[in-house]
Amino acid sequence: MLAYTRVIGGGESDTITFSTAKLKKGEDYTFFCSFPGHWAIMRGKFFFG
Ligand SMILES: [Cu+2]
């Protein structure tokens, strides 16, 4: 795991900043919600290129 936010509720937002030093160029990375049961649909990917 590279970074995480505090727990937020519906309609709220948070911002995180993290180092990309450990990311490899040209790879996909997954972000997801770790609240129990949410992971299955509350997730996505970003591309580091
Ligand atoms: Cu969630």
mmCIF file of the protein (N, C-alpha, C, O) and its ligand, coordinates in Angstrom:
data_MODEL
# 
_entry.id   MODEL 
# 
loop_
_entity.id 
_entity.type 
_entity.pdbx_number_of_molecules 
1 polymer     1 
2 non-polymer 1 
# 
_entity_poly.entity_id                      1 
_entity_poly.type                           'polypeptide(L)' 
_entity_poly.nstd_linkage                   no 
_entity_poly.nstd_monomer                   no 
_entity_poly.pdbx_seq_one_letter_code       MLAYTRVIGGGESDTITFSTAKLKKGEDYTFFCSFPGHWAIMRGKFFFG 
_entity_poly.pdbx_seq_one_letter_code_can   MLAYTRVIGGGESDTITFSTAKLKKGEDYTFFCSFPGHWAIMRGKFFFG 
_entity_poly.pdbx_strand_id                 A 
# 
loop_
_entity_poly_seq.entity_id 
_entity_poly_seq.num 
_entity_poly_seq.mon_id 
_entity_poly_seq.hetero 
1 1  MET n 
1 2  LEU n 
1 3  ALA n 
1 4  TYR n 
1 5  THR n 
1 6  ARG n 
1 7  VAL n 
1 8  ILE n 
1 9  GLY n 
1 10 GLY n 
1 11 GLY n 
1 12 GLU n 
1 13 SER n 
1 14 ASP n 
1 15 THR n 
1 16 ILE n 
1 17 THR n 
1 18 PHE n 
1 19 SER n 
1 20 THR n 
1 21 ALA n 
1 22 LYS n 
1 23 LEU n 
1 24 LYS n 
1 25 LYS n 
1 26 GLY n 
1 27 GLU n 
1 28 ASP n 
1 29 TYR n 
1 30 THR n 
1 31 PHE n 
1 32 PHE n 
1 33 CYS n 
1 34 SER n 
1 35 PHE n 
1 36 PRO n 
1 37 GLY n 
1 38 HIS n 
1 39 TRP n 
1 40 ALA n 
1 41 ILE n 
1 42 MET n 
1 43 ARG n 
1 44 GLY n 
1 45 LYS n 
1 46 PHE n 
1 47 PHE n 
1 48 PHE n 
1 49 GLY n 
# 
loop_
_struct_asym.id 
_struct_asym.entity_id 
A 1 
B 2 
# 
loop_
_chem_comp.id 
_chem_comp.type 
_chem_comp.mon_nstd_flag 
ALA 'L-peptide linking' y 
ARG 'L-peptide linking' y 
ASP 'L-peptide linking' y 
CU  non-polymer         . 
CYS 'L-peptide linking' y 
GLU 'L-peptide linking' y 
GLY 'peptide linking'   y 
HIS 'L-peptide linking' y 
ILE 'L-peptide linking' y 
LEU 'L-peptide linking' y 
LYS 'L-peptide linking' y 
MET 'L-peptide linking' y 
PHE 'L-peptide linking' y 
PRO 'L-peptide linking' y 
SER 'L-peptide linking' y 
THR 'L-peptide linking' y 
TRP 'L-peptide linking' y 
TYR 'L-peptide linking' y 
VAL 'L-peptide linking' y 
# 
_pdbx_entity_nonpoly.entity_id   2 
_pdbx_entity_nonpoly.name        ? 
_pdbx_entity_nonpoly.comp_id     CU 
# 
_pdbx_nonpoly_scheme.asym_id         B 
_pdbx_nonpoly_scheme.entity_id       2 
_pdbx_nonpoly_scheme.mon_id          CU 
_pdbx_nonpoly_scheme.ndb_seq_num     1 
_pdbx_nonpoly_scheme.pdb_seq_num     101 
_pdbx_nonpoly_scheme.auth_seq_num    101 
_pdbx_nonpoly_scheme.pdb_mon_id      CU 
_pdbx_nonpoly_scheme.auth_mon_id     CU 
_pdbx_nonpoly_scheme.pdb_strand_id   A 
_pdbx_nonpoly_scheme.pdb_ins_code    . 
# 
loop_
_atom_site.group_PDB 
_atom_site.id 
_atom_site.type_symbol 
_atom_site.label_atom_id 
_atom_site.label_alt_id 
_atom_site.label_comp_id 
_atom_site.label_asym_id 
_atom_site.label_entity_id 
_atom_site.label_seq_id 
_atom_site.pdbx_PDB_ins_code 
_atom_site.Cartn_x 
_atom_site.Cartn_y 
_atom_site.Cartn_z 
_atom_site.occupancy 
_atom_site.B_iso_or_equiv 
_atom_site.pdbx_formal_charge 
_atom_site.auth_seq_id 
_atom_site.auth_comp_id 
_atom_site.auth_asym_id 
_atom_site.auth_atom_id 
_atom_site.pdbx_PDB_model_num 
ATOM   1   N  N  . MET A 1 1  ? 0.845   -1.194 0.000   1.00 0.00 ? 1   MET A N  1 
ATOM   2   C  CA . MET A 1 1  ? 0.000   0.000  0.000   1.00 0.00 ? 1   MET A CA 1 
ATOM   3   C  C  . MET A 1 1  ? 0.874   1.237  0.000   1.00 0.00 ? 1   MET A C  1 
ATOM   4   O  O  . MET A 1 1  ? 1.859   1.311  0.736   1.00 0.00 ? 1   MET A O  1 
ATOM   5   N  N  . LEU A 1 2  ? 0.518   2.198  -0.819  1.00 0.00 ? 2   LEU A N  1 
ATOM   6   C  CA . LEU A 1 2  ? 1.334   3.399  -0.970  1.00 0.00 ? 2   LEU A CA 1 
ATOM   7   C  C  . LEU A 1 2  ? 0.816   4.573  -0.164  1.00 0.00 ? 2   LEU A C  1 
ATOM   8   O  O  . LEU A 1 2  ? 1.595   5.357  0.378   1.00 0.00 ? 2   LEU A O  1 
ATOM   9   N  N  . ALA A 1 3  ? -0.499  4.692  -0.086  1.00 0.00 ? 3   ALA A N  1 
ATOM   10  C  CA . ALA A 1 3  ? -1.069  5.862  0.570   1.00 0.00 ? 3   ALA A CA 1 
ATOM   11  C  C  . ALA A 1 3  ? -2.519  5.576  0.907   1.00 0.00 ? 3   ALA A C  1 
ATOM   12  O  O  . ALA A 1 3  ? -3.142  4.701  0.304   1.00 0.00 ? 3   ALA A O  1 
ATOM   13  N  N  . TYR A 1 4  ? -3.052  6.306  1.863   1.00 0.00 ? 4   TYR A N  1 
ATOM   14  C  CA . TYR A 1 4  ? -4.455  6.123  2.217   1.00 0.00 ? 4   TYR A CA 1 
ATOM   15  C  C  . TYR A 1 4  ? -5.004  7.419  2.800   1.00 0.00 ? 4   TYR A C  1 
ATOM   16  O  O  . TYR A 1 4  ? -4.249  8.272  3.267   1.00 0.00 ? 4   TYR A O  1 
ATOM   17  N  N  . THR A 1 5  ? -6.303  7.552  2.769   1.00 0.00 ? 5   THR A N  1 
ATOM   18  C  CA . THR A 1 5  ? -6.958  8.737  3.335   1.00 0.00 ? 5   THR A CA 1 
ATOM   19  C  C  . THR A 1 5  ? -7.561  8.377  4.684   1.00 0.00 ? 5   THR A C  1 
ATOM   20  O  O  . THR A 1 5  ? -7.581  7.211  5.077   1.00 0.00 ? 5   THR A O  1 
ATOM   21  N  N  . ARG A 1 6  ? -8.047  9.378  5.380   1.00 0.00 ? 6   ARG A N  1 
ATOM   22  C  CA . ARG A 1 6  ? -8.854  9.139  6.569   1.00 0.00 ? 6   ARG A CA 1 
ATOM   23  C  C  . ARG A 1 6  ? -10.190 8.576  6.095   1.00 0.00 ? 6   ARG A C  1 
ATOM   24  O  O  . ARG A 1 6  ? -10.477 8.614  4.898   1.00 0.00 ? 6   ARG A O  1 
ATOM   25  N  N  . VAL A 1 7  ? -11.007 8.058  6.995   1.00 0.00 ? 7   VAL A N  1 
ATOM   26  C  CA . VAL A 1 7  ? -12.337 7.557  6.630   1.00 0.00 ? 7   VAL A CA 1 
ATOM   27  C  C  . VAL A 1 7  ? -13.276 8.746  6.443   1.00 0.00 ? 7   VAL A C  1 
ATOM   28  O  O  . VAL A 1 7  ? -13.353 9.626  7.300   1.00 0.00 ? 7   VAL A O  1 
ATOM   29  N  N  . ILE A 1 8  ? -13.977 8.763  5.334   1.00 0.00 ? 8   ILE A N  1 
ATOM   30  C  CA . ILE A 1 8  ? -14.886 9.875  5.039   1.00 0.00 ? 8   ILE A CA 1 
ATOM   31  C  C  . ILE A 1 8  ? -16.263 9.338  4.716   1.00 0.00 ? 8   ILE A C  1 
ATOM   32  O  O  . ILE A 1 8  ? -16.413 8.179  4.332   1.00 0.00 ? 8   ILE A O  1 
ATOM   33  N  N  . GLY A 1 9  ? -17.262 10.178 4.872   1.00 0.00 ? 9   GLY A N  1 
ATOM   34  C  CA . GLY A 1 9  ? -18.627 9.752  4.606   1.00 0.00 ? 9   GLY A CA 1 
ATOM   35  C  C  . GLY A 1 9  ? -19.073 10.113 3.201   1.00 0.00 ? 9   GLY A C  1 
ATOM   36  O  O  . GLY A 1 9  ? -18.327 10.714 2.427   1.00 0.00 ? 9   GLY A O  1 
ATOM   37  N  N  . GLY A 1 10 ? -20.309 9.731  2.886   1.00 0.00 ? 10  GLY A N  1 
ATOM   38  C  CA . GLY A 1 10 ? -20.870 10.019 1.572   1.00 0.00 ? 10  GLY A CA 1 
ATOM   39  C  C  . GLY A 1 10 ? -20.882 11.516 1.288   1.00 0.00 ? 10  GLY A C  1 
ATOM   40  O  O  . GLY A 1 10 ? -21.300 12.303 2.138   1.00 0.00 ? 10  GLY A O  1 
ATOM   41  N  N  . GLY A 1 11 ? -20.432 11.915 0.111   1.00 0.00 ? 11  GLY A N  1 
ATOM   42  C  CA . GLY A 1 11 ? -20.421 13.315 -0.264  1.00 0.00 ? 11  GLY A CA 1 
ATOM   43  C  C  . GLY A 1 11 ? -19.205 14.080 0.213   1.00 0.00 ? 11  GLY A C  1 
ATOM   44  O  O  . GLY A 1 11 ? -18.986 15.224 -0.186  1.00 0.00 ? 11  GLY A O  1 
ATOM   45  N  N  . GLU A 1 12 ? -18.416 13.452 1.065   1.00 0.00 ? 12  GLU A N  1 
ATOM   46  C  CA . GLU A 1 12 ? -17.206 14.125 1.525   1.00 0.00 ? 12  GLU A CA 1 
ATOM   47  C  C  . GLU A 1 12 ? -16.056 13.803 0.579   1.00 0.00 ? 12  GLU A C  1 
ATOM   48  O  O  . GLU A 1 12 ? -16.133 12.889 -0.242  1.00 0.00 ? 12  GLU A O  1 
ATOM   49  N  N  . SER A 1 13 ? -15.006 14.572 0.720   1.00 0.00 ? 13  SER A N  1 
ATOM   50  C  CA . SER A 1 13 ? -13.833 14.273 -0.091  1.00 0.00 ? 13  SER A CA 1 
ATOM   51  C  C  . SER A 1 13 ? -12.583 14.485 0.747   1.00 0.00 ? 13  SER A C  1 
ATOM   52  O  O  . SER A 1 13 ? -12.604 15.154 1.780   1.00 0.00 ? 13  SER A O  1 
ATOM   53  N  N  . ASP A 1 14 ? -11.512 13.903 0.276   1.00 0.00 ? 14  ASP A N  1 
ATOM   54  C  CA . ASP A 1 14 ? -10.226 14.075 0.943   1.00 0.00 ? 14  ASP A CA 1 
ATOM   55  C  C  . ASP A 1 14 ? -9.166  14.093 -0.149  1.00 0.00 ? 14  ASP A C  1 
ATOM   56  O  O  . ASP A 1 14 ? -9.392  13.625 -1.265  1.00 0.00 ? 14  ASP A O  1 
ATOM   57  N  N  . THR A 1 15 ? -8.042  14.627 0.183   1.00 0.00 ? 15  THR A N  1 
ATOM   58  C  CA . THR A 1 15 ? -6.949  14.714 -0.784  1.00 0.00 ? 15  THR A CA 1 
ATOM   59  C  C  . THR A 1 15 ? -5.697  14.108 -0.165  1.00 0.00 ? 15  THR A C  1 
ATOM   60  O  O  . THR A 1 15 ? -5.392  14.319 1.008   1.00 0.00 ? 15  THR A O  1 
ATOM   61  N  N  . ILE A 1 16 ? -4.994  13.360 -0.976  1.00 0.00 ? 16  ILE A N  1 
ATOM   62  C  CA . ILE A 1 16 ? -3.728  12.809 -0.491  1.00 0.00 ? 16  ILE A CA 1 
ATOM   63  C  C  . ILE A 1 16 ? -2.609  13.145 -1.457  1.00 0.00 ? 16  ILE A C  1 
ATOM   64  O  O  . ILE A 1 16 ? -2.817  13.321 -2.657  1.00 0.00 ? 16  ILE A O  1 
ATOM   65  N  N  . THR A 1 17 ? -1.438  13.227 -0.900  1.00 0.00 ? 17  THR A N  1 
ATOM   66  C  CA . THR A 1 17 ? -0.233  13.436 -1.695  1.00 0.00 ? 17  THR A CA 1 
ATOM   67  C  C  . THR A 1 17 ? 0.727   12.322 -1.319  1.00 0.00 ? 17  THR A C  1 
ATOM   68  O  O  . THR A 1 17 ? 0.944   12.048 -0.139  1.00 0.00 ? 17  THR A O  1 
ATOM   69  N  N  . PHE A 1 18 ? 1.291   11.690 -2.316  1.00 0.00 ? 18  PHE A N  1 
ATOM   70  C  CA . PHE A 1 18 ? 2.247   10.644 -1.996  1.00 0.00 ? 18  PHE A CA 1 
ATOM   71  C  C  . PHE A 1 18 ? 3.350   10.605 -3.034  1.00 0.00 ? 18  PHE A C  1 
ATOM   72  O  O  . PHE A 1 18 ? 3.192   11.072 -4.161  1.00 0.00 ? 18  PHE A O  1 
ATOM   73  N  N  . SER A 1 19 ? 4.462   10.040 -2.626  1.00 0.00 ? 19  SER A N  1 
ATOM   74  C  CA . SER A 1 19 ? 5.622   9.961  -3.499  1.00 0.00 ? 19  SER A CA 1 
ATOM   75  C  C  . SER A 1 19 ? 5.395   8.961  -4.622  1.00 0.00 ? 19  SER A C  1 
ATOM   76  O  O  . SER A 1 19 ? 4.831   7.888  -4.406  1.00 0.00 ? 19  SER A O  1 
ATOM   77  N  N  . THR A 1 20 ? 5.833   9.315  -5.806  1.00 0.00 ? 20  THR A N  1 
ATOM   78  C  CA . THR A 1 20 ? 5.743   8.370  -6.924  1.00 0.00 ? 20  THR A CA 1 
ATOM   79  C  C  . THR A 1 20 ? 7.071   7.633  -7.118  1.00 0.00 ? 20  THR A C  1 
ATOM   80  O  O  . THR A 1 20 ? 7.266   6.933  -8.112  1.00 0.00 ? 20  THR A O  1 
ATOM   81  N  N  . ALA A 1 21 ? 7.969   7.801  -6.163  1.00 0.00 ? 21  ALA A N  1 
ATOM   82  C  CA . ALA A 1 21 ? 9.293   7.191  -6.321  1.00 0.00 ? 21  ALA A CA 1 
ATOM   83  C  C  . ALA A 1 21 ? 9.243   5.672  -6.454  1.00 0.00 ? 21  ALA A C  1 
ATOM   84  O  O  . ALA A 1 21 ? 10.091  5.068  -7.111  1.00 0.00 ? 21  ALA A O  1 
ATOM   85  N  N  . LYS A 1 22 ? 8.232   5.058  -5.819  1.00 0.00 ? 22  LYS A N  1 
ATOM   86  C  CA . LYS A 1 22 ? 8.156   3.592  -5.876  1.00 0.00 ? 22  LYS A CA 1 
ATOM   87  C  C  . LYS A 1 22 ? 7.285   3.086  -7.021  1.00 0.00 ? 22  LYS A C  1 
ATOM   88  O  O  . LYS A 1 22 ? 7.173   1.877  -7.227  1.00 0.00 ? 22  LYS A O  1 
ATOM   89  N  N  . LEU A 1 23 ? 6.666   4.002  -7.766  1.00 0.00 ? 23  LEU A N  1 
ATOM   90  C  CA . LEU A 1 23 ? 5.826   3.562  -8.887  1.00 0.00 ? 23  LEU A CA 1 
ATOM   91  C  C  . LEU A 1 23 ? 6.698   3.302  -10.104 1.00 0.00 ? 23  LEU A C  1 
ATOM   92  O  O  . LEU A 1 23 ? 7.709   3.968  -10.328 1.00 0.00 ? 23  LEU A O  1 
ATOM   93  N  N  . LYS A 1 24 ? 6.282   2.327  -10.872 1.00 0.00 ? 24  LYS A N  1 
ATOM   94  C  CA . LYS A 1 24 ? 6.997   2.038  -12.113 1.00 0.00 ? 24  LYS A CA 1 
ATOM   95  C  C  . LYS A 1 24 ? 6.251   2.659  -13.274 1.00 0.00 ? 24  LYS A C  1 
ATOM   96  O  O  . LYS A 1 24 ? 5.029   2.544  -13.365 1.00 0.00 ? 24  LYS A O  1 
ATOM   97  N  N  . LYS A 1 25 ? 6.972   3.309  -14.153 1.00 0.00 ? 25  LYS A N  1 
ATOM   98  C  CA . LYS A 1 25 ? 6.347   3.918  -15.321 1.00 0.00 ? 25  LYS A CA 1 
ATOM   99  C  C  . LYS A 1 25 ? 5.725   2.855  -16.209 1.00 0.00 ? 25  LYS A C  1 
ATOM   100 O  O  . LYS A 1 25 ? 6.282   1.775  -16.404 1.00 0.00 ? 25  LYS A O  1 
ATOM   101 N  N  . GLY A 1 26 ? 4.567   3.187  -16.738 1.00 0.00 ? 26  GLY A N  1 
ATOM   102 C  CA . GLY A 1 26 ? 3.903   2.276  -17.649 1.00 0.00 ? 26  GLY A CA 1 
ATOM   103 C  C  . GLY A 1 26 ? 3.067   1.220  -16.961 1.00 0.00 ? 26  GLY A C  1 
ATOM   104 O  O  . GLY A 1 26 ? 2.589   0.289  -17.610 1.00 0.00 ? 26  GLY A O  1 
ATOM   105 N  N  . GLU A 1 27 ? 2.882   1.349  -15.657 1.00 0.00 ? 27  GLU A N  1 
ATOM   106 C  CA . GLU A 1 27 ? 2.086   0.347  -14.946 1.00 0.00 ? 27  GLU A CA 1 
ATOM   107 C  C  . GLU A 1 27 ? 0.772   0.928  -14.424 1.00 0.00 ? 27  GLU A C  1 
ATOM   108 O  O  . GLU A 1 27 ? 0.654   2.130  -14.185 1.00 0.00 ? 27  GLU A O  1 
ATOM   109 N  N  . ASP A 1 28 ? -0.194  0.057  -14.257 1.00 0.00 ? 28  ASP A N  1 
ATOM   110 C  CA . ASP A 1 28 ? -1.482  0.431  -13.685 1.00 0.00 ? 28  ASP A CA 1 
ATOM   111 C  C  . ASP A 1 28 ? -1.438  0.224  -12.171 1.00 0.00 ? 28  ASP A C  1 
ATOM   112 O  O  . ASP A 1 28 ? -0.822  -0.722 -11.680 1.00 0.00 ? 28  ASP A O  1 
ATOM   113 N  N  . TYR A 1 29 ? -2.090  1.111  -11.453 1.00 0.00 ? 29  TYR A N  1 
ATOM   114 C  CA . TYR A 1 29 ? -2.208  0.975  -10.006 1.00 0.00 ? 29  TYR A CA 1 
ATOM   115 C  C  . TYR A 1 29 ? -3.674  1.058  -9.617  1.00 0.00 ? 29  TYR A C  1 
ATOM   116 O  O  . TYR A 1 29 ? -4.460  1.783  -10.228 1.00 0.00 ? 29  TYR A O  1 
ATOM   117 N  N  . THR A 1 30 ? -4.021  0.306  -8.596  1.00 0.00 ? 30  THR A N  1 
ATOM   118 C  CA . THR A 1 30 ? -5.420  0.236  -8.167  1.00 0.00 ? 30  THR A CA 1 
ATOM   119 C  C  . THR A 1 30 ? -5.643  1.083  -6.929  1.00 0.00 ? 30  THR A C  1 
ATOM   120 O  O  . THR A 1 30 ? -4.825  1.082  -6.009  1.00 0.00 ? 30  THR A O  1 
ATOM   121 N  N  . PHE A 1 31 ? -6.749  1.801  -6.909  1.00 0.00 ? 31  PHE A N  1 
ATOM   122 C  CA . PHE A 1 31 ? -7.171  2.454  -5.665  1.00 0.00 ? 31  PHE A CA 1 
ATOM   123 C  C  . PHE A 1 31 ? -8.515  1.851  -5.290  1.00 0.00 ? 31  PHE A C  1 
ATOM   124 O  O  . PHE A 1 31 ? -9.270  1.439  -6.171  1.00 0.00 ? 31  PHE A O  1 
ATOM   125 N  N  . PHE A 1 32 ? -8.828  1.789  -4.007  1.00 0.00 ? 32  PHE A N  1 
ATOM   126 C  CA . PHE A 1 32 ? -10.075 1.163  -3.573  1.00 0.00 ? 32  PHE A CA 1 
ATOM   127 C  C  . PHE A 1 32 ? -10.495 1.677  -2.212  1.00 0.00 ? 32  PHE A C  1 
ATOM   128 O  O  . PHE A 1 32 ? -9.703  2.266  -1.476  1.00 0.00 ? 32  PHE A O  1 
ATOM   129 N  N  . CYS A 1 33 ? -11.746 1.443  -1.896  1.00 0.00 ? 33  CYS A N  1 
ATOM   130 C  CA . CYS A 1 33 ? -12.316 1.766  -0.596  1.00 0.00 ? 33  CYS A CA 1 
ATOM   131 C  C  . CYS A 1 33 ? -12.168 0.545  0.303   1.00 0.00 ? 33  CYS A C  1 
ATOM   132 O  O  . CYS A 1 33 ? -12.589 -0.554 -0.059  1.00 0.00 ? 33  CYS A O  1 
ATOM   133 N  N  . SER A 1 34 ? -11.571 0.739  1.471   1.00 0.00 ? 34  SER A N  1 
ATOM   134 C  CA . SER A 1 34 ? -11.323 -0.403 2.359   1.00 0.00 ? 34  SER A CA 1 
ATOM   135 C  C  . SER A 1 34 ? -12.445 -0.619 3.374   1.00 0.00 ? 34  SER A C  1 
ATOM   136 O  O  . SER A 1 34 ? -12.328 -1.478 4.248   1.00 0.00 ? 34  SER A O  1 
ATOM   137 N  N  . PHE A 1 35 ? -13.525 0.147  3.268   1.00 0.00 ? 35  PHE A N  1 
ATOM   138 C  CA . PHE A 1 35 ? -14.651 -0.082 4.187   1.00 0.00 ? 35  PHE A CA 1 
ATOM   139 C  C  . PHE A 1 35 ? -15.200 -1.481 3.913   1.00 0.00 ? 35  PHE A C  1 
ATOM   140 O  O  . PHE A 1 35 ? -15.329 -1.875 2.754   1.00 0.00 ? 35  PHE A O  1 
ATOM   141 N  N  . PRO A 1 36 ? -15.526 -2.243 4.973   1.00 0.00 ? 36  PRO A N  1 
ATOM   142 C  CA . PRO A 1 36 ? -15.963 -3.635 4.749   1.00 0.00 ? 36  PRO A CA 1 
ATOM   143 C  C  . PRO A 1 36 ? -17.063 -3.775 3.690   1.00 0.00 ? 36  PRO A C  1 
ATOM   144 O  O  . PRO A 1 36 ? -18.095 -3.109 3.762   1.00 0.00 ? 36  PRO A O  1 
ATOM   145 N  N  . GLY A 1 37 ? -16.833 -4.623 2.739   1.00 0.00 ? 37  GLY A N  1 
ATOM   146 C  CA . GLY A 1 37 ? -17.814 -4.906 1.694   1.00 0.00 ? 37  GLY A CA 1 
ATOM   147 C  C  . GLY A 1 37 ? -17.776 -3.968 0.513   1.00 0.00 ? 37  GLY A C  1 
ATOM   148 O  O  . GLY A 1 37 ? -18.412 -4.245 -0.504  1.00 0.00 ? 37  GLY A O  1 
ATOM   149 N  N  . HIS A 1 38 ? -17.051 -2.863 0.612   1.00 0.00 ? 38  HIS A N  1 
ATOM   150 C  CA . HIS A 1 38 ? -17.052 -1.873 -0.468  1.00 0.00 ? 38  HIS A CA 1 
ATOM   151 C  C  . HIS A 1 38 ? -16.070 -2.183 -1.575  1.00 0.00 ? 38  HIS A C  1 
ATOM   152 O  O  . HIS A 1 38 ? -16.250 -1.748 -2.713  1.00 0.00 ? 38  HIS A O  1 
ATOM   153 N  N  . TRP A 1 39 ? -15.053 -2.917 -1.256  1.00 0.00 ? 39  TRP A N  1 
ATOM   154 C  CA . TRP A 1 39 ? -13.959 -3.104 -2.192  1.00 0.00 ? 39  TRP A CA 1 
ATOM   155 C  C  . TRP A 1 39 ? -14.412 -3.631 -3.558  1.00 0.00 ? 39  TRP A C  1 
ATOM   156 O  O  . TRP A 1 39 ? -13.846 -3.285 -4.595  1.00 0.00 ? 39  TRP A O  1 
ATOM   157 N  N  . ALA A 1 40 ? -15.446 -4.478 -3.530  1.00 0.00 ? 40  ALA A N  1 
ATOM   158 C  CA . ALA A 1 40 ? -15.882 -5.118 -4.773  1.00 0.00 ? 40  ALA A CA 1 
ATOM   159 C  C  . ALA A 1 40 ? -16.283 -4.116 -5.847  1.00 0.00 ? 40  ALA A C  1 
ATOM   160 O  O  . ALA A 1 40 ? -16.051 -4.358 -7.032  1.00 0.00 ? 40  ALA A O  1 
ATOM   161 N  N  . ILE A 1 41 ? -16.876 -3.008 -5.458  1.00 0.00 ? 41  ILE A N  1 
ATOM   162 C  CA . ILE A 1 41 ? -17.293 -2.032 -6.476  1.00 0.00 ? 41  ILE A CA 1 
ATOM   163 C  C  . ILE A 1 41 ? -16.637 -0.664 -6.332  1.00 0.00 ? 41  ILE A C  1 
ATOM   164 O  O  . ILE A 1 41 ? -16.519 0.069  -7.314  1.00 0.00 ? 41  ILE A O  1 
ATOM   165 N  N  . MET A 1 42 ? -16.213 -0.316 -5.134  1.00 0.00 ? 42  MET A N  1 
ATOM   166 C  CA . MET A 1 42 ? -15.603 1.000  -4.935  1.00 0.00 ? 42  MET A CA 1 
ATOM   167 C  C  . MET A 1 42 ? -14.106 0.929  -5.168  1.00 0.00 ? 42  MET A C  1 
ATOM   168 O  O  . MET A 1 42 ? -13.306 0.967  -4.233  1.00 0.00 ? 42  MET A O  1 
ATOM   169 N  N  . ARG A 1 43 ? -13.752 0.825  -6.423  1.00 0.00 ? 43  ARG A N  1 
ATOM   170 C  CA . ARG A 1 43 ? -12.338 0.758  -6.757  1.00 0.00 ? 43  ARG A CA 1 
ATOM   171 C  C  . ARG A 1 43 ? -12.122 1.237  -8.175  1.00 0.00 ? 43  ARG A C  1 
ATOM   172 O  O  . ARG A 1 43 ? -13.067 1.364  -8.953  1.00 0.00 ? 43  ARG A O  1 
ATOM   173 N  N  . GLY A 1 44 ? -10.894 1.497  -8.496  1.00 0.00 ? 44  GLY A N  1 
ATOM   174 C  CA . GLY A 1 44 ? -10.562 1.952  -9.836  1.00 0.00 ? 44  GLY A CA 1 
ATOM   175 C  C  . GLY A 1 44 ? -9.069  1.833  -10.057 1.00 0.00 ? 44  GLY A C  1 
ATOM   176 O  O  . GLY A 1 44 ? -8.326  1.334  -9.212  1.00 0.00 ? 44  GLY A O  1 
ATOM   177 N  N  . LYS A 1 45 ? -8.655  2.307  -11.219 1.00 0.00 ? 45  LYS A N  1 
ATOM   178 C  CA . LYS A 1 45 ? -7.236  2.224  -11.544 1.00 0.00 ? 45  LYS A CA 1 
ATOM   179 C  C  . LYS A 1 45 ? -6.732  3.559  -12.032 1.00 0.00 ? 45  LYS A C  1 
ATOM   180 O  O  . LYS A 1 45 ? -7.491  4.375  -12.556 1.00 0.00 ? 45  LYS A O  1 
ATOM   181 N  N  . PHE A 1 46 ? -5.463  3.770  -11.857 1.00 0.00 ? 46  PHE A N  1 
ATOM   182 C  CA . PHE A 1 46 ? -4.822  4.904  -12.527 1.00 0.00 ? 46  PHE A CA 1 
ATOM   183 C  C  . PHE A 1 46 ? -3.541  4.414  -13.175 1.00 0.00 ? 46  PHE A C  1 
ATOM   184 O  O  . PHE A 1 46 ? -2.918  3.443  -12.748 1.00 0.00 ? 46  PHE A O  1 
ATOM   185 N  N  . PHE A 1 47 ? -3.189  5.116  -14.203 1.00 0.00 ? 47  PHE A N  1 
ATOM   186 C  CA . PHE A 1 47 ? -2.022  4.724  -14.989 1.00 0.00 ? 47  PHE A CA 1 
ATOM   187 C  C  . PHE A 1 47 ? -0.882  5.696  -14.719 1.00 0.00 ? 47  PHE A C  1 
ATOM   188 O  O  . PHE A 1 47 ? -1.059  6.912  -14.794 1.00 0.00 ? 47  PHE A O  1 
ATOM   189 N  N  . PHE A 1 48 ? 0.267   5.159  -14.409 1.00 0.00 ? 48  PHE A N  1 
ATOM   190 C  CA . PHE A 1 48 ? 1.460   5.988  -14.191 1.00 0.00 ? 48  PHE A CA 1 
ATOM   191 C  C  . PHE A 1 48 ? 2.350   5.879  -15.425 1.00 0.00 ? 48  PHE A C  1 
ATOM   192 O  O  . PHE A 1 48 ? 2.969   4.843  -15.669 1.00 0.00 ? 48  PHE A O  1 
ATOM   193 N  N  . GLY A 1 49 ? 2.403   6.945  -16.186 1.00 0.00 ? 49  GLY A N  1 
ATOM   194 C  CA . GLY A 1 49 ? 3.165   6.857  -17.445 1.00 0.00 ? 49  GLY A CA 1 
ATOM   195 C  C  . GLY A 1 49 ? 4.111   7.998  -17.690 1.00 0.00 ? 49  GLY A C  1 
ATOM   196 O  O  . GLY A 1 49 ? 4.795   8.024  -18.712 1.00 0.00 ? 49  GLY A O  1 
HETATM 197 CU CU . CU  B 2 .  ? -16.750 2.667  0.273   1.00 0.00 2 101 CU  A CU 1 
# 
